[in-house]
Amino acid sequence: MLDRKFTEVDLRRMLEHARGYKADIVEGRWVIEARRNRKDWEIIVEPDRAQKVLVVVTAYPVEELK
């Protein structure tokens, strides 16, 4: 998180106000579409059904992909 300059609180806020989601290319993972500082972000998550938690794999601004 530090290399992308956001905190756990920022991440939780993005997840709370997510705009949508879609299946990731990796089976069992999901892409959460969010906004932060007026920029689009994607958060890759994977549900851990045994622990009943959502594991955040990574998060990045969409513009980095271009």
N, C-alpha and C positions, 0 to 999 in steps of 0.2 A: 504494500500500500504506500509505503514511503516514496518509492521511486515514481509513483504516479501522482503523488502529492494529494492524497485524501486520507481521511481517518476512518476508523470503524463507524463512528457516528455518521459521517458523510455517506458511507456505504449503506448503512441501515436506512438512512433517509431516502437514498435512491431506490432501494428495494421497496420501501413503504409507498413511494409515489411512482412506481413503475408504470410505464405507458403500455406495455404489452410483453409478450413472450413468444418464443418459437422454439422448435426442436433444434438442437445443435447438430453438427455433422457427426459428432461422437455420440453413439447410442447411449441413452440414459441421461444425457446432459441437456440442459436448456439454456437458451440465451434470453436474458431479461433485458428489455429495452428501457432505458431510463434517461434522465437529463440531469446534468449538474453544471452549474455556472453557464447556463444557456447553450450547452453543448450536448450532443447525443452521446450516450455511453452504452456499452454492452457489458453485461455481467454474466459470466458463465457459471452456472450452478449445477450441482449434482445432488439429488435427494439421497440421503442415507436412511433408508426405510427402517433398518434395524435400530438405529439410534434415534430415529424420528427427528432428524435435523436436516437443514439445507446447507451443504458445503459449498462455499464460494471458491471456485477454481481460479478465476482471474477476473479483472475488470479493466476496461480500457476505453478511451475516447474513440468514437467511430472514425474520426478524421485521421487517426494514425494508420488506418487501413489503406488510405488512398495514396 
